[in-house]
């Protein structure tokens, strides 16, 4: 089961760009340590900026559970138990 999800969005410079919720600065700092809590693992999903599809938000699911959404130039971090997990982005959403 997922224990913690931290959504972190990089700053989007252009006006009118799609945005997603961002974590407070102190949680962003924790995510960027790349050190999970004892006995836990972290999965980072980064979505590069680009011209194709950059205007849409995409949901990210881990083990069939939506954990957040990404926009161009953003990432999210999920802390969960070590082991095999399925990461996906359900199609047909905007």
N, CA, C and O atoms as a GROMACS GRO file, in nm:
protein
  376
    1UNK      N    1   0.084  -0.118   0.000
    1UNK     CA    2   0.000   0.000   0.000
    1UNK      C    3   0.089   0.124   0.000
    1UNK      O    4   0.197   0.125   0.058
    2UNK      N    5   0.042   0.226  -0.065
    2UNK     CA    6   0.119   0.349  -0.074
    2UNK      C    7   0.114   0.423   0.058
    2UNK      O    8   0.007   0.442   0.116
    3UNK      N    9   0.231   0.464   0.107
    3UNK     CA   10   0.235   0.535   0.235
    3UNK      C   11   0.235   0.685   0.219
    3UNK      O   12   0.171   0.754   0.298
    4UNK      N   13   0.304   0.737   0.120
    4UNK     CA   14   0.311   0.882   0.107
    4UNK      C   15   0.329   0.919  -0.039
    4UNK      O   16   0.400   0.850  -0.114
    5UNK      N   17   0.266   1.025  -0.078
    5UNK     CA   18   0.283   1.078  -0.212
    5UNK      C   19   0.316   1.224  -0.200
    5UNK      O   20   0.247   1.300  -0.131
    6UNK      N   21   0.421   1.265  -0.268
    6UNK     CA   22   0.458   1.406  -0.272
    6UNK      C   23   0.455   1.449  -0.416
    6UNK      O   24   0.529   1.396  -0.499
    7UNK      N   25   0.369   1.545  -0.447
    7UNK     CA   26   0.363   1.600  -0.581
    7UNK      C   27   0.448   1.724  -0.584
    7UNK      O   28   0.432   1.814  -0.501
    8UNK      N   29   0.536   1.729  -0.679
    8UNK     CA   30   0.624   1.843  -0.691
    8UNK      C   31   0.623   1.887  -0.836
    8UNK      O   32   0.646   1.806  -0.927
    9UNK      N   33   0.596   2.013  -0.858
    9UNK     CA   34   0.595   2.065  -0.995
    9UNK      C   35   0.705   2.168  -1.011
    9UNK      O   36   0.722   2.257  -0.928
   10UNK      N   37   0.779   2.153  -1.118
   10UNK     CA   38   0.880   2.254  -1.151
   10UNK      C   39   0.808   2.381  -1.194
   10UNK      O   40   0.694   2.375  -1.241
   11UNK      N   41   0.873   2.493  -1.178
   11UNK     CA   42   0.806   2.617  -1.217
   11UNK      C   43   0.787   2.621  -1.367
   11UNK      O   44   0.875   2.585  -1.444
   12UNK      N   45   0.670   2.665  -1.405
   12UNK     CA   46   0.635   2.676  -1.546
   12UNK      C   47   0.641   2.823  -1.582
   12UNK      O   48   0.565   2.904  -1.529
   13UNK      N   49   0.733   2.858  -1.671
   13UNK     CA   50   0.761   2.998  -1.700
   13UNK      C   51   0.658   3.062  -1.791
   13UNK      O   52   0.625   3.180  -1.774
   14UNK      N   53   0.607   2.989  -1.885
   14UNK     CA   54   0.517   3.050  -1.984
   14UNK      C   55   0.377   3.066  -1.927
   14UNK      O   56   0.324   2.975  -1.863
   15UNK      N   57   0.318   3.180  -1.950
   15UNK     CA   58   0.181   3.206  -1.904
   15UNK      C   59   0.085   3.117  -1.980
   15UNK      O   60   0.106   3.089  -2.098
   16UNK      N   61  -0.019   3.072  -1.913
   16UNK     CA   62  -0.120   2.992  -1.979
   16UNK      C   63  -0.086   2.845  -1.987
   16UNK      O   64  -0.163   2.768  -2.044
   17UNK      N   65   0.026   2.802  -1.933
   17UNK     CA   66   0.062   2.661  -1.935
   17UNK      C   67  -0.021   2.586  -1.834
   17UNK      O   68  -0.067   2.642  -1.734
   18UNK      N   69  -0.040   2.458  -1.858
   18UNK     CA   70  -0.113   2.372  -1.768
   18UNK      C   71  -0.030   2.355  -1.642
   18UNK      O   72   0.092   2.339  -1.650
   19UNK      N   73  -0.093   2.358  -1.525
   19UNK     CA   74  -0.019   2.338  -1.401
   19UNK      C   75  -0.085   2.229  -1.318
   19UNK      O   76  -0.203   2.197  -1.338
   20UNK      N   77  -0.010   2.174  -1.228
   20UNK     CA   78  -0.058   2.074  -1.134
   20UNK      C   79  -0.025   2.122  -0.994
   20UNK      O   80   0.063   2.207  -0.978
   21UNK      N   81  -0.093   2.070  -0.890
   21UNK     CA   82  -0.062   2.114  -0.753
   21UNK      C   83   0.085   2.088  -0.719
   21UNK      O   84   0.144   1.991  -0.766
   22UNK      N   85   0.141   2.176  -0.638
   22UNK     CA   86   0.280   2.159  -0.597
   22UNK      C   87   0.288   2.136  -0.447
   22UNK      O   88   0.200   2.177  -0.372
   23UNK      N   89   0.394   2.070  -0.406
   23UNK     CA   90   0.418   2.046  -0.265
   23UNK      C   91   0.483   2.170  -0.204
   23UNK      O   92   0.547   2.247  -0.275
   24UNK      N   93   0.468   2.188  -0.074
   24UNK     CA   94   0.537   2.298  -0.006
   24UNK      C   95   0.688   2.281  -0.020
   24UNK      O   96   0.736   2.169  -0.038
   25UNK      N   97   0.764   2.391  -0.012
   25UNK     CA   98   0.910   2.383  -0.029
   25UNK      C   99   0.980   2.281   0.061
   25UNK      O  100   1.075   2.217   0.017
   26UNK      N  101   0.934   2.265   0.185
   26UNK     CA  102   1.001   2.170   0.274
   26UNK      C  103   0.982   2.025   0.227
   26UNK      O  104   1.071   1.942   0.245
   27UNK      N  105   0.866   1.994   0.167
   27UNK     CA  106   0.846   1.859   0.112
   27UNK      C  107   0.923   1.840  -0.017
   27UNK      O  108   0.969   1.730  -0.046
   28UNK      N  109   0.938   1.947  -0.096
   28UNK     CA  110   1.020   1.939  -0.216
   28UNK      C  111   1.164   1.906  -0.178
   28UNK      O  112   1.230   1.825  -0.243
   29UNK      N  113   1.213   1.969  -0.072
   29UNK     CA  114   1.350   1.944  -0.026
   29UNK      C  115   1.367   1.798   0.016
   29UNK      O  116   1.470   1.737  -0.014
   30UNK      N  117   1.268   1.742   0.084
   30UNK     CA  118   1.273   1.601   0.125
   30UNK      C  119   1.277   1.511   0.002
   30UNK      O  120   1.355   1.416  -0.004
   31UNK      N  121   1.194   1.540  -0.097
   31UNK     CA  122   1.190   1.459  -0.219
   31UNK      C  123   1.324   1.460  -0.290
   31UNK      O  124   1.365   1.359  -0.346
   32UNK      N  125   1.393   1.573  -0.288
   32UNK     CA  126   1.519   1.586  -0.361
   32UNK      C  127   1.640   1.529  -0.287
   32UNK      O  128   1.752   1.535  -0.337
   33UNK      N  129   1.618   1.474  -0.167
   33UNK     CA  130   1.728   1.404  -0.100
   33UNK      C  131   1.750   1.267  -0.160
   33UNK      O  132   1.858   1.210  -0.145
   34UNK      N  133   1.650   1.214  -0.226
   34UNK     CA  134   1.654   1.080  -0.287
   34UNK      C  135   1.684   0.972  -0.183
   34UNK      O  136   1.742   0.869  -0.216
   35UNK      N  137   1.643   0.996  -0.058
   35UNK     CA  138   1.663   0.900   0.050
   35UNK      C  139   1.527   0.862   0.108
   35UNK      O  140   1.466   0.943   0.178
   36UNK      N  141   1.479   0.741   0.081
   36UNK     CA  142   1.350   0.700   0.137
   36UNK      C  143   1.358   0.678   0.287
   36UNK      O  144   1.466   0.663   0.344
   37UNK      N  145   1.243   0.677   0.349
   37UNK     CA  146   1.235   0.644   0.491
   37UNK      C  147   1.287   0.501   0.511
   37UNK      O  148   1.284   0.421   0.417
   38UNK      N  149   1.335   0.468   0.631
   38UNK     CA  150   1.385   0.332   0.656
   38UNK      C  151   1.280   0.227   0.620
   38UNK      O  152   1.163   0.238   0.659
   39UNK      N  153   1.322   0.126   0.545
   39UNK     CA  154   1.233   0.017   0.507
   39UNK      C  155   1.141   0.049   0.391
   39UNK      O  156   1.055  -0.032   0.355
   40UNK      N  157   1.157   0.168   0.332
   40UNK     CA  158   1.070   0.209   0.222
   40UNK      C  159   1.151   0.228   0.095
   40UNK      O  160   1.274   0.228   0.097
   41UNK      N  161   1.081   0.245  -0.016
   41UNK     CA  162   1.142   0.275  -0.146
   41UNK      C  163   1.072   0.396  -0.204
   41UNK      O  164   0.962   0.432  -0.161
   42UNK      N  165   1.135   0.460  -0.302
   42UNK     CA  166   1.073   0.574  -0.369
   42UNK      C  167   1.070   0.550  -0.519
   42UNK      O  168   1.162   0.493  -0.578
   43UNK      N  169   0.962   0.594  -0.579
   43UNK     CA  170   0.949   0.596  -0.724
   43UNK      C  171   0.932   0.742  -0.764
   43UNK      O  172   0.846   0.812  -0.711
   44UNK      N  173   1.014   0.786  -0.858
   44UNK     CA  174   1.004   0.920  -0.914
   44UNK      C  175   0.956   0.909  -1.057
   44UNK      O  176   1.006   0.827  -1.134
   45UNK      N  177   0.859   0.991  -1.093
   45UNK     CA  178   0.811   0.997  -1.231
   45UNK      C  179   0.834   1.140  -1.278
   45UNK      O  180   0.776   1.234  -1.224
   46UNK      N  181   0.918   1.155  -1.380
   46UNK     CA  182   0.949   1.287  -1.436
   46UNK      C  183   0.889   1.297  -1.575
   46UNK      O  184   0.900   1.204  -1.655
   47UNK      N  185   0.824   1.408  -1.604
   47UNK     CA  186   0.768   1.432  -1.736
   47UNK      C  187   0.840   1.550  -1.797
   47UNK      O  188   0.827   1.664  -1.751
   48UNK      N  189   0.916   1.523  -1.898
   48UNK     CA  190   0.993   1.627  -1.966
   48UNK      C  191   0.900   1.726  -2.036
   48UNK      O  192   0.788   1.691  -2.074
   49UNK      N  193   0.947   1.848  -2.051
   49UNK     CA  194   0.872   1.947  -2.127
   49UNK      C  195   0.888   1.919  -2.275
   49UNK      O  196   0.988   1.862  -2.317
   50UNK      N  197   0.792   1.959  -2.352
   50UNK     CA  198   0.802   1.937  -2.496
   50UNK      C  199   0.682   1.995  -2.567
   50UNK      O  200   0.580   2.028  -2.505
   51UNK      N  201   0.695   2.007  -2.696
   51UNK     CA  202   0.587   2.065  -2.776
   51UNK      C  203   0.471   1.968  -2.792
   51UNK      O  204   0.355   2.010  -2.792
   52UNK      N  205   0.500   1.839  -2.806
   52UNK     CA  206   0.394   1.741  -2.830
   52UNK      C  207   0.332   1.697  -2.698
   52UNK      O  208   0.399   1.635  -2.616
   53UNK      N  209   0.205   1.727  -2.678
   53UNK     CA  210   0.133   1.683  -2.559
   53UNK      C  211   0.164   1.758  -2.432
   53UNK      O  212   0.115   1.721  -2.326
   54UNK      N  213   0.244   1.862  -2.441
   54UNK     CA  214   0.284   1.934  -2.321
   54UNK      C  215   0.173   2.012  -2.255
   54UNK      O  216   0.184   2.048  -2.138
   55UNK      N  217   0.064   2.038  -2.327
   55UNK     CA  218  -0.045   2.118  -2.271
   55UNK      C  219  -0.143   2.035  -2.189
   55UNK      O  220  -0.233   2.091  -2.127
   56UNK      N  221  -0.128   1.904  -2.189
   56UNK     CA  222  -0.223   1.822  -2.115
   56UNK      C  223  -0.162   1.770  -1.985
   56UNK      O  224  -0.041   1.753  -1.974
   57UNK      N  225  -0.249   1.744  -1.888
   57UNK     CA  226  -0.208   1.682  -1.763
   57UNK      C  227  -0.229   1.532  -1.779
   57UNK      O  228  -0.329   1.490  -1.838
   58UNK      N  229  -0.139   1.452  -1.728
   58UNK     CA  230  -0.152   1.307  -1.735
   58UNK      C  231  -0.153   1.248  -1.595
   58UNK      O  232  -0.068   1.281  -1.512
   59UNK      N  233  -0.249   1.161  -1.569
   59UNK     CA  234  -0.253   1.091  -1.441
   59UNK      C  235  -0.145   0.985  -1.437
   59UNK      O  236  -0.109   0.928  -1.539
   60UNK      N  237  -0.094   0.960  -1.317
   60UNK     CA  238   0.004   0.854  -1.295
   60UNK      C  239  -0.056   0.759  -1.192
   60UNK      O  240  -0.105   0.801  -1.087
   61UNK      N  241  -0.052   0.630  -1.224
   61UNK     CA  242  -0.104   0.527  -1.134
   61UNK      C  243   0.009   0.432  -1.095
   61UNK      O  244   0.095   0.399  -1.177
   62UNK      N  245   0.006   0.389  -0.971
   62UNK     CA  246   0.096   0.284  -0.925
   62UNK      C  247   0.009   0.174  -0.868
   62UNK      O  248  -0.073   0.196  -0.778
   63UNK      N  249   0.028   0.055  -0.923
   63UNK     CA  250  -0.054  -0.060  -0.883
   63UNK      C  251  -0.203  -0.029  -0.897
   63UNK      O  252  -0.283  -0.062  -0.809
   64UNK      N  253  -0.239   0.033  -1.008
   64UNK     CA  254  -0.378   0.067  -1.045
   64UNK      C  255  -0.442   0.173  -0.956
   64UNK      O  256  -0.564   0.192  -0.962
   65UNK      N  257  -0.364   0.243  -0.875
   65UNK     CA  258  -0.416   0.350  -0.790
   65UNK      C  259  -0.357   0.483  -0.838
   65UNK      O  260  -0.235   0.499  -0.843
   66UNK      N  261  -0.444   0.578  -0.874
   66UNK     CA  262  -0.396   0.709  -0.918
   66UNK      C  263  -0.326   0.777  -0.801
   66UNK      O  264  -0.382   0.790  -0.692
   67UNK      N  265  -0.201   0.819  -0.824
   67UNK     CA  266  -0.122   0.882  -0.718
   67UNK      C  267  -0.096   1.030  -0.745
   67UNK      O  268  -0.047   1.101  -0.657
   68UNK      N  269  -0.127   1.077  -0.865
   68UNK     CA  270  -0.105   1.218  -0.897
   68UNK      C  271  -0.116   1.243  -1.045
   68UNK      O  272  -0.147   1.154  -1.124
   69UNK      N  273  -0.090   1.368  -1.082
   69UNK     CA  274  -0.093   1.409  -1.222
   69UNK      C  275   0.035   1.486  -1.252
   69UNK      O  276   0.090   1.554  -1.165
   70UNK      N  277   0.080   1.474  -1.376
   70UNK     CA  278   0.198   1.548  -1.419
   70UNK      C  279   0.162   1.641  -1.533
   70UNK      O  280   0.069   1.615  -1.609
   71UNK      N  281   0.237   1.748  -1.544
   71UNK     CA  282   0.231   1.840  -1.658
   71UNK      C  283   0.374   1.849  -1.710
   71UNK      O  284   0.466   1.799  -1.646
   72UNK      N  285   0.392   1.911  -1.823
   72UNK     CA  286   0.525   1.922  -1.882
   72UNK      C  287   0.622   1.987  -1.782
   72UNK      O  288   0.590   2.089  -1.721
   73UNK      N  289   0.740   1.927  -1.766
   73UNK     CA  290   0.842   1.982  -1.678
   73UNK      C  291   0.820   1.957  -1.531
   73UNK      O  292   0.879   2.026  -1.448
   74UNK      N  293   0.734   1.860  -1.494
   74UNK     CA  294   0.706   1.832  -1.352
   74UNK      C  295   0.744   1.689  -1.319
   74UNK      O  296   0.768   1.606  -1.407
   75UNK      N  297   0.749   1.661  -1.189
   75UNK     CA  298   0.771   1.524  -1.144
   75UNK      C  299   0.688   1.498  -1.020
   75UNK      O  300   0.639   1.591  -0.956
   76UNK      N  301   0.674   1.372  -0.987
   76UNK     CA  302   0.613   1.336  -0.860
   76UNK      C  303   0.694   1.224  -0.799
   76UNK      O  304   0.762   1.149  -0.869
   77UNK      N  305   0.686   1.214  -0.668
   77UNK     CA  306   0.760   1.113  -0.593
   77UNK      C  307   0.660   1.040  -0.505
   77UNK      O  308   0.575   1.101  -0.440
   78UNK      N  309   0.671   0.908  -0.505
   78UNK     CA  310   0.584   0.825  -0.422
   78UNK      C  311   0.673   0.735  -0.338
   78UNK      O  312   0.764   0.671  -0.389
   79UNK      N  313   0.646   0.732  -0.209
   79UNK     CA  314   0.719   0.644  -0.118
   79UNK      C  315   0.629   0.526  -0.086
   79UNK      O  316   0.513   0.542  -0.047
   80UNK      N  317   0.684   0.405  -0.104
   80UNK     CA  318   0.604   0.285  -0.083
   80UNK      C  319   0.695   0.169  -0.043
   80UNK      O  320   0.817   0.182  -0.042
   81UNK      N  321   0.633   0.056  -0.011
   81UNK     CA  322   0.710  -0.062   0.030
   81UNK      C  323   0.794  -0.112  -0.087
   81UNK      O  324   0.750  -0.107  -0.201
   82UNK      N  325   0.915  -0.160  -0.058
   82UNK     CA  326   0.998  -0.216  -0.166
   82UNK      C  327   0.929  -0.337  -0.230
   82UNK      O  328   0.849  -0.406  -0.166
   83UNK      N  329   0.960  -0.362  -0.354
   83UNK     CA  330   0.904  -0.477  -0.424
   83UNK      C  331   0.865  -0.439  -0.565
   83UNK      O  332   0.896  -0.329  -0.612
   84UNK      N  333   0.797  -0.528  -0.632
   84UNK     CA  334   0.752  -0.502  -0.768
   84UNK      C  335   0.626  -0.416  -0.767
   84UNK      O  336   0.534  -0.442  -0.691
   85UNK      N  337   0.624  -0.315  -0.851
   85UNK     CA  338   0.509  -0.226  -0.863
   85UNK      C  339   0.488  -0.194  -1.011
   85UNK      O  340   0.583  -0.192  -1.089
   86UNK      N  341   0.364  -0.170  -1.047
   86UNK     CA  342   0.330  -0.135  -1.185
   86UNK      C  343   0.301   0.015  -1.192
   86UNK      O  344   0.210   0.064  -1.125
   87UNK      N  345   0.378   0.087  -1.274
   87UNK     CA  346   0.358   0.230  -1.294
   87UNK      C  347   0.294   0.248  -1.430
   87UNK      O  348   0.341   0.192  -1.529
   88UNK      N  349   0.185   0.325  -1.436
   88UNK     CA  350   0.117   0.346  -1.565
   88UNK      C  351   0.057   0.486  -1.569
   88UNK      O  352   0.047   0.555  -1.468
   89UNK      N  353   0.019   0.523  -1.689
   89UNK     CA  354  -0.050   0.651  -1.710
   89UNK      C  355  -0.175   0.621  -1.792
   89UNK      O  356  -0.167   0.605  -1.914
   90UNK      N  357  -0.290   0.615  -1.724
   90UNK     CA  358  -0.413   0.580  -1.795
   90UNK      C  359  -0.438   0.675  -1.912
   90UNK      O  360  -0.424   0.797  -1.898
   91UNK      N  361  -0.473   0.621  -2.026
   91UNK     CA  362  -0.497   0.699  -2.147
   91UNK      C  363  -0.638   0.759  -2.146
   91UNK      O  364  -0.726   0.715  -2.073
   92UNK      N  365  -0.656   0.861  -2.230
   92UNK     CA  366  -0.788   0.919  -2.248
   92UNK      C  367  -0.826   1.023  -2.146
   92UNK      O  368  -0.943   1.058  -2.136
   93UNK      N  369  -0.730   1.075  -2.070
   93UNK     CA  370  -0.759   1.178  -1.971
   93UNK      C  371  -0.699   1.310  -2.014
   93UNK      O  372  -0.603   1.312  -2.091
   94UNK      N  373  -0.754   1.419  -1.964
   94UNK     CA  374  -0.698   1.550  -1.989
   94UNK      C  375  -0.732   1.641  -1.874
   94UNK      O  376  -0.694   1.758  -1.874
   0.00000   0.00000   0.00000
